[in-house]
């Protein structure tokens, strides 16, 4: 992949930057010569990835931070400014789901005949709040903290991570789908709010990728697909799950300062999932 001159030496903060997709973002931007700050609650994991990038000739810093804790984000911000400089690009990659924010893949069990069945009516508010906090508040707070560096400077942008479930809500993941829809909406709102400052705000909307969180839901121990995994691929025209590097070209396009008139969009990278009606 060609080097994008505009990304060289840019300071990029990536929340969730050591996860499956986050690590892909981190490596793709490091290869462009960006200075990447890898934020995560698991400092050891973030530092390990940073060491690998530094050993390969890049510039990376692993930083401990909780995207739902403003104090920890401000501490991370200070460390990043001291070691890398002012933040040019923020990628809000942290997110996820929680079993307590998930319902069964059926509408009703009127007589409660199925033991342990989690219906809509029994959804736990604690689980719902966890999912909304992690995804929505975990996007809002880092933006409030790190976007202050971008005011009055050229070539700055924010990239949020939405989901295909924001466009078409998926069964079971009620909280996750709603939270990702909120992120898509927030992306548009922020793009207008920051437009006069020249700060672009866009979002990536990945389709189905095998991550640490969903692997056991989509595949069996022997690598075969679960019923849900088969159902998803039957609705994905390209017939496969995404690979982390499938996101690279769109990521770099949206982060590239030359894309200076691109803001307020949510780009799906999903193998055709959203385009297919099922017939």
C-alpha positions in Angstrom: 0.0 0.0 0.0 1.3 3.4 -0.9 2.5 5.8 1.8 0.2 8.7 2.4 2.4 11.7 3.0 -0.3 13.6 5.0 -0.3 10.9 7.7 3.4 10.9 8.4 4.2 12.1 11.9 0.5 12.7 12.7 -0.3 11.9 16.4 -3.1 9.3 16.4 -5.0 8.2 19.5 -6.7 4.8 19.1 -9.0 3.7 21.9 -9.3 -0.1 22.0 -6.1 0.0 19.9 -4.9 -3.4 20.9 -8.1 -5.3 20.1 -8.6 -7.4 16.9 -9.9 -4.5 14.8 -8.1 -1.8 16.9 -4.7 -3.5 16.3 -5.4 -3.5 12.6 -6.0 0.3 12.8 -2.9 0.7 14.8 -0.6 -1.2 12.5 -2.1 0.4 9.3 -1.5 3.9 10.6 2.0 3.1 12.1 3.0 1.8 8.6 2.1 5.2 7.3 4.5 6.9 9.6 2.0 8.1 12.1 2.8 8.2 15.8 0.2 6.0 17.4 -1.0 6.1 21.0 -2.6 2.7 21.9 -5.2 3.2 24.6 -6.8 0.3 26.5 -7.6 -1.0 30.0 -5.0 -3.8 29.5 -1.8 -1.8 29.7 0.4 -4.9 29.1 -1.4 -5.7 25.9 -1.1 -2.1 24.7 2.5 -1.9 25.5 3.3 -5.2 23.8 1.8 -4.0 20.6 3.7 -0.7 20.9 6.9 -2.5 21.4 6.3 -4.6 18.3 5.7 -1.4 16.3 8.8 0.4 17.7 10.9 -2.6 17.0 9.8 -2.5 13.4 10.9 1.2 13.1 7.6 2.8 13.9 6.6 5.1 16.7 4.0 3.9 19.3 3.0 4.3 22.9 0.9 2.0 25.0 -1.3 3.9 27.5 -3.7 2.8 30.2 -7.1 4.4 30.0 -10.8 3.6 30.5 -13.0 5.3 27.9 -15.8 5.6 30.4 -13.6 7.3 33.0 -12.9 11.0 32.3 -10.1 11.2 34.9 -8.1 8.3 33.3 -8.6 9.8 29.8 -7.2 13.2 31.0 -4.2 11.4 32.6 -3.7 9.6 29.3 -4.0 12.8 27.4 -1.3 14.4 29.4 1.0 11.5 28.9 0.4 11.5 25.1 1.0 15.2 24.8 4.3 14.9 26.7 5.6 12.0 24.8 4.1 12.3 21.3 2.7 15.9 21.0 -0.7 17.3 20.2 -3.3 14.9 19.0 -4.2 15.2 15.3 -6.5 12.2 14.8 -8.8 10.3 17.2 -10.1 6.9 16.4 -12.8 5.8 18.8 -12.3 2.1 18.5 -13.3 0.9 22.0 -16.7 -0.9 22.1 -18.5 -4.2 22.6 -21.5 -6.0 24.0 -22.6 -7.7 27.2 -24.7 -10.8 27.7 -27.1 -8.9 30.0 -27.8 -6.5 27.1 -28.8 -9.4 24.8 -32.2 -11.1 24.4 -33.1 -14.5 22.9 -33.6 -14.9 19.2 -37.4 -15.4 19.6 -40.2 -13.0 20.2 -42.1 -14.5 23.1 -42.2 -17.4 25.5 -45.6 -16.7 26.9 -45.7 -19.6 29.4 -42.0 -19.4 30.4 -41.5 -23.0 29.3 -37.9 -22.4 28.3 -35.6 -22.4 31.3 -33.1 -19.6 31.3 -34.5 -17.9 28.2 -33.7 -14.2 28.3 -36.6 -12.3 26.6 -37.0 -8.6 26.0 -39.1 -8.3 29.1 -36.4 -9.6 31.3 -33.5 -7.5 29.9 -31.3 -6.2 32.7 -30.9 -2.5 33.0 -27.4 -2.9 34.3 -26.4 -4.8 31.2 -28.1 -2.2 29.0 -26.3 0.6 30.7 -22.9 -1.2 30.4 -23.4 -1.5 26.6 -24.5 2.1 26.2 -21.7 3.4 28.4 -19.0 1.4 26.7 -20.1 2.3 23.1 -21.7 5.7 23.3 -20.2 7.3 26.4 -16.9 5.6 25.5 -17.0 7.6 22.2 -18.3 10.8 23.6 -15.8 11.2 26.5 -12.6 10.6 24.5 -13.8 13.1 21.9 -14.4 15.7 24.6 -10.9 15.1 25.9 -8.7 14.7 22.8 -10.5 17.0 20.4 -9.4 20.0 22.4 -5.9 19.5 20.8 -7.5 19.9 17.3 -9.0 23.3 17.6 -7.4 25.8 15.3 -5.2 23.3 13.6 -5.3 21.9 10.1 -5.6 18.2 9.1 -7.4 17.0 12.2 -10.1 14.4 12.2 -12.2 12.0 14.3 -13.2 8.5 13.2 -15.9 6.7 15.1 -16.7 3.0 14.8 -20.4 2.2 14.2 -21.8 -1.1 12.9 -24.1 -2.6 10.3 -26.5 -3.2 13.2 -26.9 0.6 13.4 -28.5 0.5 9.9 -30.5 -2.7 10.4 -30.9 -3.8 14.0 -29.9 -7.4 14.5 -31.8 -9.9 16.5 -30.5 -10.6 20.0 -28.2 -7.6 20.3 -30.8 -5.0 21.2 -28.5 -2.7 23.3 -25.6 -3.0 21.0 -27.6 -2.1 17.9 -29.2 0.9 19.6 -25.9 2.1 21.0 -24.2 1.9 17.6 -27.1 3.7 16.0 -26.5 6.5 18.6 -22.8 6.6 17.5 -23.8 7.1 13.9 -26.1 9.9 14.9 -23.4 11.4 17.1 -21.0 11.3 14.2 -23.3 13.4 12.1 -23.9 15.8 15.0 -20.2 16.3 15.7 -19.4 16.8 12.0 -21.7 19.8 11.9 -20.5 21.1 15.3 -16.8 20.9 14.3 -17.1 21.9 10.7 -16.1 25.5 11.1 -13.0 24.4 12.9 -12.1 22.2 9.9 -12.2 19.0 12.1 -13.7 16.2 10.1 -15.8 13.6 11.8 -16.7 10.3 10.1 -17.5 6.7 11.0 -16.6 3.2 9.8 -19.4 0.7 10.0 -17.8 -2.8 9.9 -19.8 -5.8 8.8 -19.1 -9.2 10.4 -15.5 -9.8 11.6 -14.4 -12.5 13.9 -13.3 -10.8 17.1 -12.5 -12.0 20.7 -16.1 -11.2 21.7 -18.1 -12.8 18.9 -15.9 -15.7 17.8 -17.7 -18.2 20.1 -21.1 -16.9 18.9 -20.3 -17.4 15.2 -17.9 -20.4 15.2 -17.7 -23.8 17.1 -14.6 -25.1 18.7 -13.7 -27.1 15.6 -13.9 -24.0 13.5 -17.2 -24.8 11.9 -20.0 -22.2 11.8 -22.7 -22.0 14.4 -26.3 -21.6 13.3 -26.0 -17.8 13.7 -22.7 -17.8 11.8 -24.3 -19.6 8.9 -27.2 -17.3 9.0 -25.0 -14.2 8.8 -22.9 -15.6 5.9 -26.1 -16.5 4.0 -26.9 -12.8 4.1 -23.5 -11.6 3.1 -23.1 -11.7 -0.7 -19.3 -12.1 -0.5 -19.9 -15.2 1.6 -17.2 -14.7 4.2 -16.3 -12.8 7.4 -14.2 -9.7 7.1 -10.4 -9.7 7.8 -9.0 -6.7 9.8 -7.0 -5.5 6.9 -10.2 -5.2 4.8 -10.8 -2.0 6.7 -7.4 -0.5 6.0 -8.1 1.3 2.8 -11.3 3.0 4.1 -9.6 3.8 7.4 -6.7 5.6 5.6 -9.0 7.4 3.2 -11.1 8.8 6.0 -8.0 9.7 8.1 -6.1 11.2 5.2 -6.0 15.0 5.5 -6.4 15.2 1.7 -10.0 14.0 2.3 -10.7 17.5 3.5 -14.3 17.8 2.2 -15.4 14.4 3.5 -17.2 14.7 6.8 -20.4 13.4 8.4 -20.6 10.1 6.7 -20.8 6.5 7.9 -19.1 4.1 5.5 -20.1 0.4 5.6 -17.4 -2.2 4.9 -19.5 -5.3 5.0 -19.1 -7.6 2.0 -22.5 -6.4 0.7 -24.5 -7.3 3.8 -26.5 -4.0 3.9 -27.2 -4.2 0.1 -28.8 -7.7 0.2 -32.5 -8.0 0.8 -32.3 -11.8 1.2 -33.9 -12.6 -2.1 
